[in-house]
Amino acid sequence: MNDEDKLAMGWIANALLSSVLVGNQCDAVKARYERMKNLQPGDLVFEASTWGRLARDVDLTSDLWDGQFVRYLRTEVETDGDWSETVYVCANPDGTEFRWTNASLWAMPEGPRWSAP
């Protein structure tokens, strides 16, 4: 996949995410929002918190696919005294696991029969 395709995928994912972040949601939008928010193991996820920076910096475009679209595996919570941190465990394309903190992950549909939460 070339850099232009990566950017197009990112813009589409961002547009889908923006379409569910609205007030007074109709039932269909609310169902899509809930499904995108409630990650399930194996979901293809879009990491939204770094999207804007990557999309604006041409030098970072090649990082989009490996970092922005990954397979979600599970969520862990790490605690240390008074604080806790949510850790998302995801899979790289080669199957190796990595851990992501301070991220905003949203599930992306992969077909017409995307299951409800």
C-alpha positions as CSV (number, residue, x, y, z in Angstrom):
1,M,0.0,0.0,0.0
2,N,1.5,3.4,-1.0
3,D,1.4,6.5,1.1
4,E,-1.6,8.0,-0.7
5,D,-3.7,4.9,0.0
6,K,-2.7,5.0,3.6
7,L,-3.8,8.6,3.9
8,A,-7.1,7.8,2.2
9,M,-7.8,5.0,4.6
10,G,-7.0,7.3,7.5
11,W,-9.3,10.0,6.2
12,I,-12.1,7.5,5.7
13,A,-11.7,6.1,9.2
14,N,-11.6,9.6,10.7
15,A,-14.7,10.6,8.8
16,L,-16.5,7.5,10.1
17,L,-15.5,8.3,13.6
18,S,-16.6,11.9,13.2
19,S,-20.0,10.7,11.9
20,V,-20.8,9.0,15.3
21,L,-19.5,11.7,17.6
22,V,-22.6,13.8,17.4
23,G,-25.3,14.8,19.9
24,N,-28.8,13.5,19.8
25,Q,-27.9,10.3,18.0
26,C,-30.5,8.3,16.1
27,D,-30.6,4.6,17.0
28,A,-28.4,3.5,14.1
29,V,-25.7,6.1,14.9
30,K,-25.9,5.2,18.6
31,A,-25.5,1.5,17.8
32,R,-22.5,2.2,15.5
33,Y,-20.9,4.4,18.2
34,E,-21.3,1.8,20.9
35,R,-19.8,-0.9,18.6
36,M,-16.9,1.3,17.7
37,K,-16.2,2.2,21.3
38,N,-16.6,-1.3,22.7
39,L,-13.6,-3.1,21.3
40,Q,-13.7,-6.9,20.8
41,P,-10.6,-9.2,20.4
42,G,-9.7,-9.3,16.7
43,D,-11.2,-6.0,15.7
44,L,-9.3,-3.8,13.3
45,V,-8.8,-0.6,15.2
46,F,-8.0,3.0,14.2
47,E,-5.8,4.9,16.6
48,A,-7.3,8.4,16.5
49,S,-5.3,10.4,19.0
50,T,-2.2,10.7,16.8
51,W,-4.1,10.8,13.5
52,G,-4.1,14.6,13.0
53,R,-0.3,14.9,13.5
54,L,0.5,12.0,11.2
55,A,-1.9,13.2,8.5
56,R,-0.4,16.7,8.5
57,D,3.3,15.7,8.4
58,V,4.2,14.2,5.0
59,D,7.4,12.7,6.5
60,L,5.3,10.6,8.9
61,T,2.8,9.2,6.3
62,S,4.6,5.9,5.9
63,D,4.0,5.3,9.6
64,L,0.2,5.3,9.2
65,W,-0.5,1.7,8.3
66,D,1.7,0.1,10.9
67,G,0.6,2.3,13.7
68,Q,-2.9,3.6,12.9
69,F,-4.6,0.3,11.8
70,V,-3.8,-2.7,14.0
71,R,-5.6,-5.8,15.5
72,Y,-6.9,-5.3,19.0
73,L,-6.2,-8.2,21.3
74,R,-7.2,-7.1,24.8
75,T,-7.2,-4.3,27.4
76,E,-5.3,-4.5,30.6
77,V,-5.3,-2.1,33.6
78,E,-2.1,-1.4,35.4
79,T,-2.2,0.0,38.9
80,D,0.5,1.5,41.0
81,G,-0.7,3.0,44.3
82,D,-3.1,5.8,43.6
83,W,-3.2,5.7,39.8
84,S,-4.3,3.2,37.2
85,E,-3.6,3.2,33.5
86,T,-5.4,1.5,30.6
87,V,-3.2,-0.5,28.4
88,Y,-4.3,-1.7,25.0
89,V,-2.6,-4.8,23.7
90,C,-2.5,-5.0,19.9
91,A,-0.9,-7.1,17.2
92,N,1.5,-5.9,14.6
93,P,1.0,-7.2,11.1
94,D,3.7,-9.8,11.8
95,G,1.7,-11.1,14.8
96,T,4.0,-9.6,17.5
97,E,2.2,-7.9,20.4
98,F,2.7,-4.4,21.5
99,R,1.2,-2.3,24.3
100,W,-0.3,1.1,23.8
101,T,-1.2,3.6,26.6
102,N,-2.8,7.0,26.3
103,A,-4.5,6.0,23.1
104,S,-7.9,6.5,21.6
105,L,-8.8,3.2,19.8
106,W,-11.9,2.8,17.8
107,A,-13.1,-0.4,16.0
108,M,-13.5,-0.1,12.3
109,P,-16.1,-2.1,10.3
110,E,-14.7,-4.8,8.0
111,G,-17.8,-5.9,6.2
112,P,-21.5,-5.4,5.8
113,R,-22.4,-7.7,8.7
114,W,-20.6,-6.0,11.4
115,S,-21.8,-7.4,14.7
116,A,-23.5,-5.3,17.3
117,P,-21.9,-4.9,20.8
